[in-house]
Amino acid sequence: MSTLLTWCHEFYACYLLRSLKNGRTDGKCYIGSTPDPLRRIRQHNGGIVGGAKKTVRDRPWEMAVVVHGFPNKYAALQFEWAWQNPHKSRHFKVAAEGLYSASRRDQRIDVKLMALVDMLNVDQFVRWPITVLVTNELLYKMFTLSLPPIPDQMKVLFSPLDSLQPILKALTVR
């Protein structure tokens, strides 16, 4: 049985969406959390009911990064909030104080990836067996070549979003 399945009884993930509207290159992104990333991306893109109102205008989206391995739903929600608001998060008071703000620049995808790496190295999150699934090749290269390393027990994988299907299926069978 995989480490993820023994650590977590349910699947919770945080994700980063990247807008593909009109060949966007401005880094428009959205951060959320879900127990089912495959269903959630369909909601954000209008394929099924239930996407966030904030994402309607910038469709279509790709789920470019999925972070999973949280011990429970509350840990994933805490991580999501800190990732959305690194300028307000108590986790950055020592590690990266003053590095992030609420400015428009800090809402870009490259800054959100940097915040993710910083978060994965903060004491609160460093002990979890986190996996970062990157579905976009350019972002994967940025993550693995340009950003600081993450802790050894964490993994960064380049794979399509559908690669989560066996994990989700195994958890629903339990």
Backbone as numpy.savetxt, mean C-alpha at the origin, in Angstrom:
# Nx Ny Nz CAx CAy CAz Cx Cy Cz
2.65 -24.42 5.37 1.79 -23.24 5.37 2.69 -22.01 5.37
2.32 -21.00 4.62 3.16 -19.80 4.52 3.17 -19.02 5.82
4.19 -18.20 5.98 4.32 -17.35 7.15 3.12 -16.43 7.28
2.65 -15.88 6.17 1.51 -14.98 6.20 0.29 -15.68 6.77
0.03 -16.91 6.36 -1.17 -17.61 6.81 -1.08 -17.99 8.28
0.11 -18.25 8.80 0.22 -18.58 10.21 0.19 -17.31 11.07
0.66 -16.20 10.53 0.69 -14.94 11.27 -0.70 -14.30 11.30
-1.41 -14.31 10.21 -2.70 -13.64 10.09 -3.80 -14.67 9.87
-4.91 -14.47 10.55 -6.05 -15.34 10.32 -6.98 -14.78 9.25
-6.81 -13.51 8.98 -7.56 -12.86 7.92 -6.60 -11.98 7.14
-6.98 -11.62 5.94 -6.12 -10.81 5.08 -6.54 -9.36 5.16
-5.58 -8.50 5.45 -5.80 -7.06 5.44 -4.65 -6.44 4.67
-4.96 -5.50 3.83 -3.93 -4.86 3.02 -4.17 -3.36 2.94
-3.08 -2.64 2.78 -3.13 -1.23 2.42 -2.64 -1.16 0.98
-3.12 -0.21 0.24 -2.75 -0.16 -1.17 -2.56 1.28 -1.63
-1.84 1.40 -2.72 -1.61 2.68 -3.37 -2.13 2.56 -4.80
-3.10 3.39 -5.13 -3.62 3.45 -6.49 -2.89 4.53 -7.26
-2.68 4.29 -8.54 -2.09 5.28 -9.45 -3.07 5.53 -10.58
-3.40 6.80 -10.79 -4.36 7.14 -11.85 -3.72 6.95 -13.22
-4.48 6.34 -14.12 -4.05 6.14 -15.51 -4.81 7.06 -16.46
-5.60 7.98 -15.92 -6.43 8.85 -16.73 -5.58 9.66 -17.71
-5.94 9.56 -18.99 -5.27 10.32 -20.06 -3.75 10.19 -20.03
-3.23 9.00 -19.72 -1.79 8.80 -19.71 -1.08 9.63 -18.65
-1.74 9.86 -17.54 -1.22 10.71 -16.46 0.22 10.39 -16.10
0.99 11.40 -15.90 2.36 11.23 -15.41 2.61 12.14 -14.21
1.55 12.75 -13.68 1.73 13.68 -12.56 1.76 13.01 -11.20
1.65 11.69 -11.18 1.77 10.98 -9.91 0.52 11.02 -9.05
-0.66 11.28 -9.64 -1.91 11.30 -8.88 -2.12 9.93 -8.26
-2.32 9.89 -6.95 -2.46 8.60 -6.28 -3.50 8.67 -5.17
-3.84 7.51 -4.66 -4.83 7.36 -3.60 -4.39 6.19 -2.73
-4.50 6.33 -1.43 -4.12 5.26 -0.49 -5.37 4.80 0.24
-5.52 3.48 0.35 -6.67 2.91 1.05 -6.31 1.59 1.70
-7.31 0.94 2.27 -7.11 -0.40 2.85 -8.32 -1.27 2.54
-8.08 -2.57 2.54 -9.14 -3.52 2.16 -8.77 -4.94 2.57
-9.76 -5.79 2.79 -9.48 -7.21 2.97 -9.43 -7.95 1.63
-9.83 -7.29 0.53 -9.87 -7.94 -0.77 -9.45 -6.96 -1.89
-8.15 -6.87 -2.17 -7.67 -5.93 -3.18 -8.24 -6.16 -4.57
-8.51 -7.40 -4.94 -9.03 -7.70 -6.28 -10.44 -7.13 -6.47
-11.25 -7.24 -5.44 -12.60 -6.66 -5.49 -12.51 -5.14 -5.41
-11.63 -4.64 -4.56 -11.55 -3.20 -4.32 -11.13 -2.41 -5.57
-10.20 -2.93 -6.36 -9.80 -2.21 -7.57 -10.95 -2.15 -8.57
-11.75 -3.21 -8.61 -12.93 -3.18 -9.48 -13.91 -2.11 -9.01
-14.05 -1.94 -7.69 -14.93 -0.89 -7.17 -14.40 0.49 -7.53
-13.12 0.72 -7.34 -12.54 2.04 -7.65 -12.69 2.38 -9.14
-12.63 1.37 -9.99 -12.74 1.60 -11.43 -14.18 1.56 -11.95
-15.14 1.41 -11.05 -16.55 1.46 -11.43 -17.11 0.17 -11.97
-16.34 -0.92 -11.91 -16.82 -2.22 -12.40 -17.90 -2.81 -11.52
-17.83 -2.53 -10.22 -18.87 -2.93 -9.27 -19.10 -1.77 -8.31
-20.20 -1.79 -7.62 -20.59 -0.71 -6.72 -19.67 -0.67 -5.50
-19.37 0.55 -5.03 -18.70 0.68 -3.75 -17.35 1.36 -3.74
-16.89 1.91 -4.84 -15.60 2.61 -4.83 -15.68 3.93 -4.08
-14.56 4.44 -3.63 -14.52 5.71 -2.93 -14.90 6.85 -3.87
-15.71 7.78 -3.40 -16.12 8.92 -4.22 -14.91 9.74 -4.67
-13.89 9.76 -3.84 -12.69 10.54 -4.14 -11.96 10.05 -5.39
-12.19 8.81 -5.81 -11.46 8.25 -6.95 -12.25 8.26 -8.25
-13.51 8.64 -8.22 -14.37 8.58 -9.42 -13.81 9.43 -10.56
-13.41 10.65 -10.27 -12.99 11.60 -11.30 -11.71 11.19 -12.04
-10.84 10.44 -11.38 -9.53 10.13 -11.96 -9.41 8.69 -12.48
-10.54 8.05 -12.76 -10.52 6.69 -13.32 -9.92 6.72 -14.72
-9.32 5.64 -15.15 -9.09 4.36 -14.45 -7.87 4.44 -13.54
-7.82 3.47 -12.62 -6.74 3.35 -11.64 -6.05 2.00 -11.80
-4.79 1.96 -11.42 -4.11 0.67 -11.24 -3.73 0.57 -9.78
-3.85 -0.62 -9.21 -3.40 -0.85 -7.85 -1.91 -1.16 -7.96
-1.10 -0.13 -7.81 0.33 -0.21 -8.08 1.13 -0.85 -6.96
0.67 -0.69 -5.71 1.38 -1.25 -4.55 0.35 -1.81 -3.58
0.60 -3.02 -3.09 -0.24 -3.63 -2.05 0.69 -4.04 -0.92
0.39 -3.57 0.27 1.19 -3.90 1.46 0.34 -4.81 2.33
0.83 -6.00 2.63 0.05 -6.92 3.46 0.95 -7.66 4.44
0.30 -8.37 5.39 1.01 -9.06 6.45 0.72 -8.46 7.82
-0.34 -7.68 7.90 -0.71 -7.04 9.16 -1.35 -8.06 10.09
-1.14 -7.93 11.41 -1.70 -8.90 12.33 -3.22 -8.84 12.46
-3.82 -7.68 12.14 -5.27 -7.55 12.24 -5.74 -6.31 11.48
-7.04 -6.16 11.43 -7.64 -5.05 10.69 -7.21 -3.70 11.26
-7.12 -3.61 12.58 -6.79 -2.33 13.22 -5.36 -1.90 12.92
-4.46 -2.87 12.83 -3.07 -2.56 12.46 -3.02 -2.04 11.03
-3.79 -2.64 10.14 -3.83 -2.19 8.74 -4.42 -0.78 8.65
-5.47 -0.51 9.42 -6.07 0.83 9.41 -5.13 1.87 9.99
-4.38 1.50 11.02 -3.39 2.40 11.60 -2.29 2.71 10.58
-1.84 1.68 9.89 -0.82 1.85 8.86 -1.34 2.73 7.72
-2.58 2.48 7.30 -3.18 3.28 6.23 -3.21 4.76 6.60
-3.66 5.06 7.81 -3.76 6.46 8.24 -2.37 7.11 8.27
-1.39 6.40 8.81 -0.03 6.95 8.88 0.54 7.18 7.48
0.23 6.27 6.55 0.73 6.41 5.17 0.06 7.59 4.47
-1.22 7.80 4.73 -1.94 8.93 4.15 -1.50 10.26 4.77
-1.10 10.21 6.03 -0.82 11.43 6.79 0.52 11.38 7.51
1.62 11.17 6.80 2.90 11.06 7.51 3.27 12.34 8.26
2.75 13.48 7.81 3.02 14.76 8.47 2.31 14.89 9.82
1.28 14.05 10.06 0.54 14.08 11.33 0.86 12.88 12.20
1.43 11.82 11.63 1.60 10.56 12.34 2.63 10.65 13.47
2.27 10.10 14.62 3.20 10.08 15.76 4.41 9.22 15.46
4.30 8.30 14.51 5.41 7.41 14.18 6.57 8.15 13.54
6.31 9.32 12.99 7.36 10.09 12.32 7.92 11.21 13.19
7.45 11.33 14.41 7.91 12.42 15.27 9.43 12.37 15.46
9.99 11.16 15.56 11.43 11.02 15.74 12.09 10.65 14.42
11.54 9.67 13.72 12.19 9.11 12.52 12.31 10.09 11.36
11.28 10.89 11.12 11.30 11.77 9.94 10.57 13.07 10.22
10.78 13.63 11.39 10.08 14.86 11.76 10.39 15.99 10.78
9.34 16.63 10.31 9.50 17.75 9.40 9.74 17.37 7.95
9.90 16.07 7.67 10.19 15.63 6.31 8.96 15.69 5.41
7.78 15.44 5.99 6.54 15.40 5.21 5.62 16.53 5.62
4.76 16.95 4.68 3.79 18.00 4.96 2.48 17.65 4.26
1.50 18.53 4.39 0.22 18.33 3.71 0.23 18.97 2.33
1.38 19.40 1.86 1.45 20.10 0.58 1.07 19.19 -0.58
0.76 19.81 -1.69 0.41 19.07 -2.91 1.58 18.18 -3.36
2.81 18.65 -3.18 4.00 17.88 -3.55 4.04 16.55 -2.78
3.65 16.60 -1.53 3.72 15.40 -0.71 2.57 14.42 -0.95
1.71 14.73 -1.90 0.64 13.82 -2.30 1.01 13.03 -3.55
2.19 13.28 -4.10 2.65 12.57 -5.30 3.09 11.16 -4.96
3.07 10.30 -5.97 3.36 8.90 -5.77 4.80 8.64 -5.31
5.77 9.41 -5.80 7.15 9.19 -5.37 7.33 9.51 -3.89
6.64 10.53 -3.41 6.72 10.89 -1.99 6.01 9.83 -1.14
4.88 9.33 -1.64 4.16 8.28 -0.91 5.00 6.99 -0.82
5.77 6.69 -1.86 6.66 5.51 -1.79 7.77 5.74 -0.77
8.31 6.93 -0.72 9.33 7.24 0.28 8.75 7.15 1.69
7.55 7.66 1.87 6.88 7.55 3.17 6.67 6.09 3.55
6.31 5.25 2.58 6.13 3.83 2.83 7.43 3.20 3.34
8.52 3.46 2.67 9.82 2.91 3.09 10.16 3.41 4.49
9.95 4.69 4.75 10.23 5.23 6.09 9.36 4.53 7.14
8.09 4.30 6.81 7.19 3.63 7.76 7.64 2.21 8.05
8.08 1.50 7.03 8.50 0.11 7.22 9.74 0.01 8.11
10.44 1.11 8.30 11.63 1.14 9.14 11.38 1.75 10.52
10.14 2.10 10.82 9.77 2.66 12.13 9.51 1.51 13.10
9.89 1.70 14.37 9.76 0.65 15.39 8.38 0.03 15.45
7.34 0.83 15.31 5.96 0.32 15.39 5.67 -0.76 14.35
6.23 -0.63 13.17 5.90 -1.53 12.07 7.00 -2.53 11.73
8.20 -2.29 12.20 9.35 -3.09 11.77 9.25 -4.56 12.17
8.50 -4.89 13.18 8.42 -6.27 13.67 7.43 -7.15 12.90
6.65 -6.55 12.03 5.64 -7.32 11.30 6.24 -7.94 10.04
5.78 -9.12 9.65 6.27 -9.78 8.42 5.57 -9.22 7.18
5.85 -8.00 6.89 5.18 -7.27 5.80 5.70 -7.75 4.44
4.79 -7.84 3.49 5.14 -8.05 2.09 4.62 -6.86 1.30
5.48 -6.31 0.46 5.09 -5.21 -0.41 5.04 -5.78 -1.83
3.84 -5.85 -2.36 3.64 -6.33 -3.73 3.54 -5.11 -4.63
4.46 -5.01 -5.59 4.46 -3.89 -6.52 4.06 -4.45 -7.89
3.02 -3.88 -8.47 2.50 -4.41 -9.74 2.95 -3.59 -10.94
3.57 -2.46 -10.70 4.02 -1.57 -11.75 5.54 -1.65 -11.85
6.05 -1.97 -13.03 7.49 -2.20 -13.19 8.33 -0.96 -12.86
7.90 0.20 -13.30 8.64 1.43 -13.03 8.72 1.70 -11.52
7.60 1.51 -10.82 7.59 1.73 -9.38 8.41 0.67 -8.65
8.42 -0.56 -9.18 9.25 -1.60 -8.58 10.72 -1.23 -8.68
11.13 -0.75 -9.84 12.53 -0.32 -10.01 12.85 0.83 -9.07
11.94 1.78 -8.95 12.14 2.89 -8.04 12.28 2.38 -6.61
11.40 1.43 -6.24 11.38 0.91 -4.88 12.66 0.14 -4.56
13.14 -0.65 -5.49 14.29 -1.51 -5.21 15.64 -0.85 -5.50
15.67 0.13 -6.39 16.96 0.73 -6.76 17.19 2.12 -6.18
16.15 2.89 -5.97 16.33 4.30 -5.60 16.04 4.60 -4.14
15.26 3.76 -3.49 14.85 4.04 -2.13 15.70 3.28 -1.13
15.77 3.74 0.12 16.53 3.01 1.14 15.97 1.60 1.35
16.79 0.67 1.84 16.30 -0.70 2.03 15.29 -0.80 3.17
14.50 -1.88 3.11 13.55 -2.17 4.18 14.13 -3.30 5.03
13.58 -3.55 6.23 14.10 -4.61 7.10 14.13 -5.98 6.42
15.07 -6.82 6.84 15.31 -8.12 6.21 14.11 -9.07 6.23
13.30 -9.02 7.27 12.17 -9.96 7.35 11.01 -9.57 6.44
11.10 -8.40 5.85 10.06 -7.94 4.92 10.47 -8.25 3.49
9.47 -8.41 2.62 9.74 -8.75 1.23 9.14 -7.71 0.30
9.83 -7.49 -0.82 9.29 -6.67 -1.90 9.22 -7.58 -3.12
8.03 -7.72 -3.68 7.81 -8.60 -4.82 7.27 -7.80 -6.00
7.68 -8.18 -7.20 7.11 -7.62 -8.43 6.25 -8.72 -9.03
4.95 -8.48 -9.06 4.03 -9.51 -9.52 2.69 -8.85 -9.86
1.90 -9.49 -10.72 0.57 -8.93 -11.00 -0.34 -9.04 -9.78
-1.34 -8.19 -9.73 -2.29 -8.17 -8.63 -2.97 -9.53 -8.44
-3.22 -10.24 -9.55 -3.87 -11.55 -9.48 -3.08 -12.57 -8.66
-1.79 -12.31 -8.42 -0.99 -13.25 -7.63 -1.47 -13.34 -6.18
-2.33 -12.43 -5.76 -2.90 -12.49 -4.41 -4.05 -13.49 -4.32
-4.58 -13.92 -5.44 -5.74 -14.81 -5.47 -5.57 -16.06 -4.60
-4.44 -16.81 -4.70 -4.30 -18.01 -3.87 -4.30 -17.71 -2.37
-3.72 -16.59 -1.95 -3.72 -16.23 -0.54 -5.13 -15.92 -0.08
-5.86 -15.12 -0.84 -7.23 -14.77 -0.49 -8.12 -16.00 -0.45
-7.92 -16.89 -1.41 -8.71 -18.12 -1.48 -8.43 -19.02 -0.26
-7.17 -19.17 0.10 -6.80 -20.02 1.23 -7.40 -19.49 2.55
-7.46 -18.18 2.70 -8.03 -17.60 3.91 -9.53 -17.70 3.97
-10.22 -17.71 2.82 -11.67 -17.84 2.84 -12.10 -19.28 3.05
-11.22 -20.23 2.76 -11.55 -21.65 2.95 -11.50 -22.04 4.42
-10.69 -21.36 5.21 -10.49 -21.68 6.63 -11.75 -21.76 7.42
